[in-house]
Amino acid sequence: MSKRVLIVDDEPYLSEIFRGAVGTTNIDFLSVSDGVEAVRCLSGERFDVVLLGLRMPSMDGIDLTRQIRGSVNNRTTPVIVVSDDQQLSAVSLAFEAGASFFLYKPVDQGQLLSLIRAAQHSVEHDRRHFRRVTCRMKVHLKSESGELQGETLDMSLDGILVRVTTTIPALSDVRVALYLLPDSKPVVGMGFVARVIGAHQMGIHLDRVSEIESAKLQDFLLPLMTEGPADE
């Protein structure tokens, strides 16, 4: 499967460097000229990597990175910020906003490609976590809106699709208790509502789970994941 990269810069510089860096590799990209247009793209598609300039009109790279980290589709997407600002404050601001990597102009093509490959490795690792299996079990949810009992429809190492009597607003934090086995203690973790589907279904991304609880979930799901092809 080809990788999809979003390039955001008000000059053709990044697109030209990127095109030269990837060569014949199996990477596709979309290039836009400002942050506002980028937000529209990010709201409708999940990208493997976002490559963006620091200084842009209408919305700079810092604000755009914050938008990415607060989005539903690309909250965990690797972000590479490129800038000719040599001040350490620029680097600090980029990382505080959620950037994964920072590059100074002029960009070396080899270095850029190395970073893209590193980001791809991270994405491949994440994709295994996003692989879903059909699984029905009781789930207890708690948020500022109240408490809910529901049932999972499918699960991955990083998320669940649940059926509930009433939904919680998207992006709400939620405490999740998964009853993997009827007579065992639940696996407990924190997450947020990634999407709301109709009146009775929600997708919840699990992003704050302890190592012990994560291991329990992995031990339960990995045998099920090997029974059939990945659900991409």
PyRosetta script that sets phi, psi and omega in degrees:
from pyrosetta import init, pose_from_sequence

init()
pose = pose_from_sequence("MSKRVLIVDDEPYLSEIFRGAVGTTNIDFLSVSDGVEAVRCLSGERFDVVLLGLRMPSMDGIDLTRQIRGSVNNRTTPVIVVSDDQQLSAVSLAFEAGASFFLYKPVDQGQLLSLIRAAQHSVEHDRRHFRRVTCRMKVHLKSESGELQGETLDMSLDGILVRVTTTIPALSDVRVALYLLPDSKPVVGMGFVARVIGAHQMGIHLDRVSEIESAKLQDFLLPLMTEGPADE")
pose.set_psi(1, 133.4)
pose.set_omega(1, -179.9)
pose.set_phi(2, -72.2)
pose.set_psi(2, 153.1)
pose.set_omega(2, 177.7)
pose.set_phi(3, -91.8)
pose.set_psi(3, 151.1)
pose.set_omega(3, -177.0)
pose.set_phi(4, -120.5)
pose.set_psi(4, 120.0)
pose.set_omega(4, -177.7)
pose.set_phi(5, -117.0)
pose.set_psi(5, 135.6)
pose.set_omega(5, 173.9)
pose.set_phi(6, -101.8)
pose.set_psi(6, 126.0)
pose.set_omega(6, 177.6)
pose.set_phi(7, -110.1)
pose.set_psi(7, 127.9)
pose.set_omega(7, -177.7)
pose.set_phi(8, -125.4)
pose.set_psi(8, 113.0)
pose.set_omega(8, 178.6)
pose.set_phi(9, -163.1)
pose.set_psi(9, 144.5)
pose.set_omega(9, -178.5)
pose.set_phi(10, -84.3)
pose.set_psi(10, -3.8)
pose.set_omega(10, 174.2)
pose.set_phi(11, -122.2)
pose.set_psi(11, 156.8)
pose.set_omega(11, -177.9)
pose.set_phi(12, -73.8)
pose.set_psi(12, 2.9)
pose.set_omega(12, -174.3)
pose.set_phi(13, -54.6)
pose.set_psi(13, -54.5)
pose.set_omega(13, -175.4)
pose.set_phi(14, -63.9)
pose.set_psi(14, -40.0)
pose.set_omega(14, 179.2)
pose.set_phi(15, -61.8)
pose.set_psi(15, -41.9)
pose.set_omega(15, -179.7)
pose.set_phi(16, -66.4)
pose.set_psi(16, -45.1)
pose.set_omega(16, 178.3)
pose.set_phi(17, -62.9)
pose.set_psi(17, -44.5)
pose.set_omega(17, -178.8)
pose.set_phi(18, -62.5)
pose.set_psi(18, -45.2)
pose.set_omega(18, -180.0)
pose.set_phi(19, -59.0)
pose.set_psi(19, -41.4)
pose.set_omega(19, 178.0)
pose.set_phi(20, -69.5)
pose.set_psi(20, -31.8)
pose.set_omega(20, -177.9)
pose.set_phi(21, -73.3)
pose.set_psi(21, -41.9)
pose.set_omega(21, -173.4)
pose.set_phi(22, -79.0)
pose.set_psi(22, -26.8)
pose.set_omega(22, 177.4)
pose.set_phi(23, 55.0)
pose.set_psi(23, -121.0)
pose.set_omega(23, -177.7)
pose.set_phi(24, -99.4)
pose.set_psi(24, 12.8)
pose.set_omega(24, 179.3)
pose.set_phi(25, -66.8)
pose.set_psi(25, 161.1)
pose.set_omega(25, -175.0)
pose.set_phi(26, -84.0)
pose.set_psi(26, 63.2)
pose.set_omega(26, -178.4)
pose.set_phi(27, -129.6)
pose.set_psi(27, 127.9)
pose.set_omega(27, 176.7)
pose.set_phi(28, -105.1)
pose.set_psi(28, 154.0)
pose.set_omega(28, 178.8)
pose.set_phi(29, -146.1)
pose.set_psi(29, 154.5)
pose.set_omega(29, 174.7)
pose.set_phi(30, -120.4)
pose.set_psi(30, 130.3)
pose.set_omega(30, -177.8)
pose.set_phi(31, -114.3)
pose.set_psi(31, 128.7)
pose.set_omega(31, 176.3)
pose.set_phi(32, -127.6)
pose.set_psi(32, 161.8)
pose.set_omega(32, -169.1)
pose.set_phi(33, -101.7)
pose.set_psi(33, -8.3)
pose.set_omega(33, 179.6)
pose.set_phi(34, -152.8)
pose.set_psi(34, 165.6)
pose.set_omega(34, -175.0)
pose.set_phi(35, -67.1)
pose.set_psi(35, -34.4)
pose.set_omega(35, -179.7)
pose.set_phi(36, -62.6)
pose.set_psi(36, -45.2)
pose.set_omega(36, 177.8)
pose.set_phi(37, -65.1)
pose.set_psi(37, -37.2)
pose.set_omega(37, 178.8)
pose.set_phi(38, -62.0)
pose.set_psi(38, -41.4)
pose.set_omega(38, 179.5)
pose.set_phi(39, -59.7)
pose.set_psi(39, -39.9)
pose.set_omega(39, 178.0)
pose.set_phi(40, -62.4)
pose.set_psi(40, -42.7)
pose.set_omega(40, 178.9)
pose.set_phi(41, -65.3)
pose.set_psi(41, -42.7)
pose.set_omega(41, -177.3)
pose.set_phi(42, -67.7)
pose.set_psi(42, -26.9)
pose.set_omega(42, 179.9)
pose.set_phi(43, -74.6)
pose.set_psi(43, -20.0)
pose.set_omega(43, -176.2)
pose.set_phi(44, -111.7)
pose.set_psi(44, -4.9)
pose.set_omega(44, -174.4)
pose.set_phi(45, -149.5)
pose.set_psi(45, 145.7)
pose.set_omega(45, 175.2)
pose.set_phi(46, -98.0)
pose.set_psi(46, 121.8)
pose.set_omega(46, -179.3)
pose.set_phi(47, -99.5)
pose.set_psi(47, 158.2)
pose.set_omega(47, 177.7)
pose.set_phi(48, -83.4)
pose.set_psi(48, -33.0)
pose.set_omega(48, 179.0)
pose.set_phi(49, -149.3)
pose.set_psi(49, 145.1)
pose.set_omega(49, 170.7)
pose.set_phi(50, -117.5)
pose.set_psi(50, 126.0)
pose.set_omega(50, 178.8)
pose.set_phi(51, -114.6)
pose.set_psi(51, 119.3)
pose.set_omega(51, -173.2)
pose.set_phi(52, -141.8)
pose.set_psi(52, 154.0)
pose.set_omega(52, 176.2)
pose.set_phi(53, -82.6)
pose.set_psi(53, 151.7)
pose.set_omega(53, -178.6)
pose.set_phi(54, -77.4)
pose.set_psi(54, -44.5)
pose.set_omega(54, -177.1)
pose.set_phi(55, -102.4)
pose.set_psi(55, 111.6)
pose.set_omega(55, 178.9)
pose.set_phi(56, -143.0)
pose.set_psi(56, 151.8)
pose.set_omega(56, 176.2)
pose.set_phi(57, -71.8)
pose.set_psi(57, 159.6)
pose.set_omega(57, 176.0)
pose.set_phi(58, 71.2)
pose.set_psi(58, -41.8)
pose.set_omega(58, 177.1)
pose.set_phi(59, -157.9)
pose.set_psi(59, 117.9)
pose.set_omega(59, -177.9)
pose.set_phi(60, -80.4)
pose.set_psi(60, 175.5)
pose.set_omega(60, -175.3)
pose.set_phi(61, -64.4)
pose.set_psi(61, -29.9)
pose.set_omega(61, 178.8)
pose.set_phi(62, -66.6)
pose.set_psi(62, -49.8)
pose.set_omega(62, 179.7)
pose.set_phi(63, -64.4)
pose.set_psi(63, -38.3)
pose.set_omega(63, 179.7)
pose.set_phi(64, -66.4)
pose.set_psi(64, -39.7)
pose.set_omega(64, 177.5)
pose.set_phi(65, -61.5)
pose.set_psi(65, -41.6)
pose.set_omega(65, 176.6)
pose.set_phi(66, -61.2)
pose.set_psi(66, -40.9)
pose.set_omega(66, 177.8)
pose.set_phi(67, -61.0)
pose.set_psi(67, -41.9)
pose.set_omega(67, 179.8)
pose.set_phi(68, -62.0)
pose.set_psi(68, -45.2)
pose.set_omega(68, -178.1)
pose.set_phi(69, -69.2)
pose.set_psi(69, -18.6)
pose.set_omega(69, 176.9)
pose.set_phi(70, -98.8)
pose.set_psi(70, 2.0)
pose.set_omega(70, -176.6)
pose.set_phi(71, -83.6)
pose.set_psi(71, 168.7)
pose.set_omega(71, 177.7)
pose.set_phi(72, -85.3)
pose.set_psi(72, -50.3)
pose.set_omega(72, -173.5)
pose.set_phi(73, -74.1)
pose.set_psi(73, -31.3)
pose.set_omega(73, -169.8)
pose.set_phi(74, -125.8)
pose.set_psi(74, 28.0)
pose.set_omega(74, -177.8)
pose.set_phi(75, -59.5)
pose.set_psi(75, -33.3)
pose.set_omega(75, -178.0)
pose.set_phi(76, -109.8)
pose.set_psi(76, 8.4)
pose.set_omega(76, -178.7)
pose.set_phi(77, -68.3)
pose.set_psi(77, 132.6)
pose.set_omega(77, 176.6)
pose.set_phi(78, -59.9)
pose.set_psi(78, 135.5)
pose.set_omega(78, -179.3)
pose.set_phi(79, -119.9)
pose.set_psi(79, 124.9)
pose.set_omega(79, 176.0)
pose.set_phi(80, -108.9)
pose.set_psi(80, 118.7)
pose.set_omega(80, 179.6)
pose.set_phi(81, -100.5)
pose.set_psi(81, 131.3)
pose.set_omega(81, -179.2)
pose.set_phi(82, -116.9)
pose.set_psi(82, 133.5)
pose.set_omega(82, -177.0)
pose.set_phi(83, -154.8)
pose.set_psi(83, 155.9)
pose.set_omega(83, 171.2)
pose.set_phi(84, -100.8)
pose.set_psi(84, 7.6)
pose.set_omega(84, 177.3)
pose.set_phi(85, -80.5)
pose.set_psi(85, 111.5)
pose.set_omega(85, -175.8)
pose.set_phi(86, -85.2)
pose.set_psi(86, -1.2)
pose.set_omega(86, -178.5)
pose.set_phi(87, -73.5)
pose.set_psi(87, 139.5)
pose.set_omega(87, 179.2)
pose.set_phi(88, -63.1)
pose.set_psi(88, -27.8)
pose.set_omega(88, -179.8)
pose.set_phi(89, -62.2)
pose.set_psi(89, -34.0)
pose.set_omega(89, 179.0)
pose.set_phi(90, -65.0)
pose.set_psi(90, -42.5)
pose.set_omega(90, 178.1)
pose.set_phi(91, -63.7)
pose.set_psi(91, -45.4)
pose.set_omega(91, -178.9)
pose.set_phi(92, -60.7)
pose.set_psi(92, -44.2)
pose.set_omega(92, 179.8)
pose.set_phi(93, -62.6)
pose.set_psi(93, -39.9)
pose.set_omega(93, -179.9)
pose.set_phi(94, -63.5)
pose.set_psi(94, -45.7)
pose.set_omega(94, -179.0)
pose.set_phi(95, -70.5)
pose.set_psi(95, -36.1)
pose.set_omega(95, 176.6)
pose.set_phi(96, -62.8)
pose.set_psi(96, -33.6)
pose.set_omega(96, 179.2)
pose.set_phi(97, -74.6)
pose.set_psi(97, -18.2)
pose.set_omega(97, 178.1)
pose.set_phi(98, 119.9)
pose.set_psi(98, 10.4)
pose.set_omega(98, 178.9)
pose.set_phi(99, -64.1)
pose.set_psi(99, 146.4)
pose.set_omega(99, 178.2)
pose.set_phi(100, -90.2)
pose.set_psi(100, -36.8)
pose.set_omega(100, -178.7)
pose.set_phi(101, -141.6)
pose.set_psi(101, 157.0)
pose.set_omega(101, 178.2)
pose.set_phi(102, -134.5)
pose.set_psi(102, 129.1)
pose.set_omega(102, 179.6)
pose.set_phi(103, -124.9)
pose.set_psi(103, 140.4)
pose.set_omega(103, 175.0)
pose.set_phi(104, -92.0)
pose.set_psi(104, 143.6)
pose.set_omega(104, 169.6)
pose.set_phi(105, -78.4)
pose.set_psi(105, 147.5)
pose.set_omega(105, -4.6)
pose.set_phi(106, -72.7)
pose.set_psi(106, 140.5)
pose.set_omega(106, -175.3)
pose.set_phi(107, -84.5)
pose.set_psi(107, 132.0)
pose.set_omega(107, 173.0)
pose.set_phi(108, -81.4)
pose.set_psi(108, 127.8)
pose.set_omega(108, -176.2)
pose.set_phi(109, -60.8)
pose.set_psi(109, -39.7)
pose.set_omega(109, 179.9)
pose.set_phi(110, -63.9)
pose.set_psi(110, -42.0)
pose.set_omega(110, 179.1)
pose.set_phi(111, -65.4)
pose.set_psi(111, -41.6)
pose.set_omega(111, 178.7)
pose.set_phi(112, -61.3)
pose.set_psi(112, -45.5)
pose.set_omega(112, -179.7)
pose.set_phi(113, -63.6)
pose.set_psi(113, -38.0)
pose.set_omega(113, 177.5)
pose.set_phi(114, -61.1)
pose.set_psi(114, -42.1)
pose.set_omega(114, 178.9)
pose.set_phi(115, -66.4)
pose.set_psi(115, -39.7)
pose.set_omega(115, 178.5)
pose.set_phi(116, -63.1)
pose.set_psi(116, -41.1)
pose.set_omega(116, 178.4)
pose.set_phi(117, -65.6)
pose.set_psi(117, -39.0)
pose.set_omega(117, 177.0)
pose.set_phi(118, -62.5)
pose.set_psi(118, -40.8)
pose.set_omega(118, 177.7)
pose.set_phi(119, -65.5)
pose.set_psi(119, -39.3)
pose.set_omega(119, 177.0)
pose.set_phi(120, -60.1)
pose.set_psi(120, -42.5)
pose.set_omega(120, 179.4)
pose.set_phi(121, -59.4)
pose.set_psi(121, -41.2)
pose.set_omega(121, 177.5)
pose.set_phi(122, -63.2)
pose.set_psi(122, -41.4)
pose.set_omega(122, -179.4)
pose.set_phi(123, -66.6)
pose.set_psi(123, -41.9)
pose.set_omega(123, 179.0)
pose.set_phi(124, -60.7)
pose.set_psi(124, -39.7)
pose.set_omega(124, 177.0)
pose.set_phi(125, -62.8)
pose.set_psi(125, -41.5)
pose.set_omega(125, 179.8)
pose.set_phi(126, -66.5)
pose.set_psi(126, -36.6)
pose.set_omega(126, -176.8)
pose.set_phi(127, -61.7)
pose.set_psi(127, -35.2)
pose.set_omega(127, 176.7)
pose.set_phi(128, -63.3)
pose.set_psi(128, -36.1)
pose.set_omega(128, 178.3)
pose.set_phi(129, -69.3)
pose.set_psi(129, -29.9)
pose.set_omega(129, -178.7)
pose.set_phi(130, -83.0)
pose.set_psi(130, -8.2)
pose.set_omega(130, -178.1)
pose.set_phi(131, -63.1)
pose.set_psi(131, 129.1)
pose.set_omega(131, -171.7)
pose.set_phi(132, -105.4)
pose.set_psi(132, 146.7)
pose.set_omega(132, 173.5)
pose.set_phi(133, -130.8)
pose.set_psi(133, 143.9)
pose.set_omega(133, 176.5)
pose.set_phi(134, -69.3)
pose.set_psi(134, 128.1)
pose.set_omega(134, -174.9)
pose.set_phi(135, -158.1)
pose.set_psi(135, 123.3)
pose.set_omega(135, 179.3)
pose.set_phi(136, -105.6)
pose.set_psi(136, 120.6)
pose.set_omega(136, 175.9)
pose.set_phi(137, -159.1)
pose.set_psi(137, 160.7)
pose.set_omega(137, -179.2)
pose.set_phi(138, -72.6)
pose.set_psi(138, 142.5)
pose.set_omega(138, 177.2)
pose.set_phi(139, -138.3)
pose.set_psi(139, 139.6)
pose.set_omega(139, 177.2)
pose.set_phi(140, -113.6)
pose.set_psi(140, 128.4)
pose.set_omega(140, -177.1)
pose.set_phi(141, -118.6)
pose.set_psi(141, 140.3)
pose.set_omega(141, 177.9)
pose.set_phi(142, -136.5)
pose.set_psi(142, 127.6)
pose.set_omega(142, 178.8)
pose.set_phi(143, -143.1)
pose.set_psi(143, -177.1)
pose.set_omega(143, 176.4)
pose.set_phi(144, -62.6)
pose.set_psi(144, -22.9)
pose.set_omega(144, 180.0)
pose.set_phi(145, -78.2)
pose.set_psi(145, -13.7)
pose.set_omega(145, -177.7)
pose.set_phi(146, 131.3)
pose.set_psi(146, -163.3)
pose.set_omega(146, -178.6)
pose.set_phi(147, -116.2)
pose.set_psi(147, 144.7)
pose.set_omega(147, -178.4)
pose.set_phi(148, -135.7)
pose.set_psi(148, 145.2)
pose.set_omega(148, 167.1)
pose.set_phi(149, -104.7)
pose.set_psi(149, 136.9)
pose.set_omega(149, 179.9)
pose.set_phi(150, -149.2)
pose.set_psi(150, -169.3)
pose.set_omega(150, 179.9)
pose.set_phi(151, -136.0)
pose.set_psi(151, 136.3)
pose.set_omega(151, 176.3)
pose.set_phi(152, -74.2)
pose.set_psi(152, 145.6)
pose.set_omega(152, 173.3)
pose.set_phi(153, -103.8)
pose.set_psi(153, -42.0)
pose.set_omega(153, 170.2)
pose.set_phi(154, -149.2)
pose.set_psi(154, 165.0)
pose.set_omega(154, -174.0)
pose.set_phi(155, -143.5)
pose.set_psi(155, 155.0)
pose.set_omega(155, 169.0)
pose.set_phi(156, -137.2)
pose.set_psi(156, 179.6)
pose.set_omega(156, 178.2)
pose.set_phi(157, -68.6)
pose.set_psi(157, -18.4)
pose.set_omega(157, -177.4)
pose.set_phi(158, -119.0)
pose.set_psi(158, 4.5)
pose.set_omega(158, -176.6)
pose.set_phi(159, -172.4)
pose.set_psi(159, 167.4)
pose.set_omega(159, 179.9)
pose.set_phi(160, -139.9)
pose.set_psi(160, 149.7)
pose.set_omega(160, 168.8)
pose.set_phi(161, -108.1)
pose.set_psi(161, 124.0)
pose.set_omega(161, -173.5)
pose.set_phi(162, -122.8)
pose.set_psi(162, 152.2)
pose.set_omega(162, 171.6)
pose.set_phi(163, -107.1)
pose.set_psi(163, 127.5)
pose.set_omega(163, -176.6)
pose.set_phi(164, -135.9)
pose.set_psi(164, 166.6)
pose.set_omega(164, 179.0)
pose.set_phi(165, -75.6)
pose.set_psi(165, -30.4)
pose.set_omega(165, 176.8)
pose.set_phi(166, -147.7)
pose.set_psi(166, 148.9)
pose.set_omega(166, -173.5)
pose.set_phi(167, -95.1)
pose.set_psi(167, 165.1)
pose.set_omega(167, 176.0)
pose.set_phi(168, -108.4)
pose.set_psi(168, 143.1)
pose.set_omega(168, -178.2)
pose.set_phi(169, -57.1)
pose.set_psi(169, 145.1)
pose.set_omega(169, 178.7)
pose.set_phi(170, -56.7)
pose.set_psi(170, 143.6)
pose.set_omega(170, -179.8)
pose.set_phi(171, 75.3)
pose.set_psi(171, 1.6)
pose.set_omega(171, 176.4)
pose.set_phi(172, -69.6)
pose.set_psi(172, 139.1)
pose.set_omega(172, 172.1)
pose.set_phi(173, -71.3)
pose.set_psi(173, 144.9)
pose.set_omega(173, -177.8)
pose.set_phi(174, -148.0)
pose.set_psi(174, 138.1)
pose.set_omega(174, 173.1)
pose.set_phi(175, -89.9)
pose.set_psi(175, 130.4)
pose.set_omega(175, -174.1)
pose.set_phi(176, -118.3)
pose.set_psi(176, 131.1)
pose.set_omega(176, 173.0)
pose.set_phi(177, -121.6)
pose.set_psi(177, 113.2)
pose.set_omega(177, -177.1)
pose.set_phi(178, -102.8)
pose.set_psi(178, 124.6)
pose.set_omega(178, 179.8)
pose.set_phi(179, -95.7)
pose.set_psi(179, 85.8)
pose.set_omega(179, -175.9)
pose.set_phi(180, -63.1)
pose.set_psi(180, -38.8)
pose.set_omega(180, 178.3)
pose.set_phi(181, -126.5)
pose.set_psi(181, 143.8)
pose.set_omega(181, -173.1)
pose.set_phi(182, -56.4)
pose.set_psi(182, -38.2)
pose.set_omega(182, -173.5)
pose.set_phi(183, -105.9)
pose.set_psi(183, 17.4)
pose.set_omega(183, -177.7)
pose.set_phi(184, -112.9)
pose.set_psi(184, 163.7)
pose.set_omega(184, 175.3)
pose.set_phi(185, -67.9)
pose.set_psi(185, 148.5)
pose.set_omega(185, -178.0)
pose.set_phi(186, -74.2)
pose.set_psi(186, 155.2)
pose.set_omega(186, 166.9)
pose.set_phi(187, -81.5)
pose.set_psi(187, 126.8)
pose.set_omega(187, -172.8)
pose.set_phi(188, -117.8)
pose.set_psi(188, 137.2)
pose.set_omega(188, 176.6)
pose.set_phi(189, -160.8)
pose.set_psi(189, 177.0)
pose.set_omega(189, 178.5)
pose.set_phi(190, -113.8)
pose.set_psi(190, 151.0)
pose.set_omega(190, 177.2)
pose.set_phi(191, -159.1)
pose.set_psi(191, -162.9)
pose.set_omega(191, 176.5)
pose.set_phi(192, -143.1)
pose.set_psi(192, 155.3)
pose.set_omega(192, 179.6)
pose.set_phi(193, -75.2)
pose.set_psi(193, 108.8)
pose.set_omega(193, -177.6)
pose.set_phi(194, -81.0)
pose.set_psi(194, -31.0)
pose.set_omega(194, 179.2)
pose.set_phi(195, -159.5)
pose.set_psi(195, 151.0)
pose.set_omega(195, 175.7)
pose.set_phi(196, -115.9)
pose.set_psi(196, 128.4)
pose.set_omega(196, -176.5)
pose.set_phi(197, -117.7)
pose.set_psi(197, 104.7)
pose.set_omega(197, -179.0)
pose.set_phi(198, 66.1)
pose.set_psi(198, -151.0)
pose.set_omega(198, -175.5)
pose.set_phi(199, -95.2)
pose.set_psi(199, -10.0)
pose.set_omega(199, -169.9)
pose.set_phi(200, -137.1)
pose.set_psi(200, 11.7)
pose.set_omega(200, 179.2)
pose.set_phi(201, -133.6)
pose.set_psi(201, 144.0)
pose.set_omega(201, 177.8)
pose.set_phi(202, -140.7)
pose.set_psi(202, 143.1)
pose.set_omega(202, 169.2)
pose.set_phi(203, -99.4)
pose.set_psi(203, 125.6)
pose.set_omega(203, -177.4)
pose.set_phi(204, -117.3)
pose.set_psi(204, 124.6)
pose.set_omega(204, 176.7)
pose.set_phi(205, -91.4)
pose.set_psi(205, 124.8)
pose.set_omega(205, 179.4)
pose.set_phi(206, -92.0)
pose.set_psi(206, 107.7)
pose.set_omega(206, -175.6)
pose.set_phi(207, -119.6)
pose.set_psi(207, -1.4)
pose.set_omega(207, 178.6)
pose.set_phi(208, -137.2)
pose.set_psi(208, 80.5)
pose.set_omega(208, -178.4)
pose.set_phi(209, -125.8)
pose.set_psi(209, 132.3)
pose.set_omega(209, -178.8)
pose.set_phi(210, -66.4)
pose.set_psi(210, 161.1)
pose.set_omega(210, -179.9)
pose.set_phi(211, -60.1)
pose.set_psi(211, -39.5)
pose.set_omega(211, -179.1)
pose.set_phi(212, -65.3)
pose.set_psi(212, -47.1)
pose.set_omega(212, -179.7)
pose.set_phi(213, -67.9)
pose.set_psi(213, -38.1)
pose.set_omega(213, 178.1)
pose.set_phi(214, -63.2)
pose.set_psi(214, -38.3)
pose.set_omega(214, 178.5)
pose.set_phi(215, -64.3)
pose.set_psi(215, -39.2)
pose.set_omega(215, 177.8)
pose.set_phi(216, -62.5)
pose.set_psi(216, -44.1)
pose.set_omega(216, 179.9)
pose.set_phi(217, -65.2)
pose.set_psi(217, -41.3)
pose.set_omega(217, 178.9)
pose.set_phi(218, -63.3)
pose.set_psi(218, -44.7)
pose.set_omega(218, 179.7)
pose.set_phi(219, -60.7)
pose.set_psi(219, -33.1)
pose.set_omega(219, 179.9)
pose.set_phi(220, -76.3)
pose.set_psi(220, -42.6)
pose.set_omega(220, -171.4)
pose.set_phi(221, -86.0)
pose.set_psi(221, -34.4)
pose.set_omega(221, -173.6)
pose.set_phi(222, -57.3)
pose.set_psi(222, -42.6)
pose.set_omega(222, 176.3)
pose.set_phi(223, -60.2)
pose.set_psi(223, -34.3)
pose.set_omega(223, 178.7)
pose.set_phi(224, -71.2)
pose.set_psi(224, -32.4)
pose.set_omega(224, -178.8)
pose.set_phi(225, -69.0)
pose.set_psi(225, -23.9)
pose.set_omega(225, -178.2)
pose.set_phi(226, -86.0)
pose.set_psi(226, -4.1)
pose.set_omega(226, -176.0)
pose.set_phi(227, -81.4)
pose.set_psi(227, -18.6)
pose.set_omega(227, -177.0)
pose.set_phi(228, -154.1)
pose.set_psi(228, 177.4)
pose.set_omega(228, 179.3)
pose.set_phi(229, -67.3)
pose.set_psi(229, 155.6)
pose.set_omega(229, 178.6)
pose.set_phi(230, -64.0)
pose.set_psi(230, 145.9)
pose.set_omega(230, 174.6)
pose.set_phi(231, -95.7)
pose.set_psi(231, 95.6)
pose.set_omega(231, -177.0)
pose.set_phi(232, -84.8)
pose.dump_pdb("model.pdb")
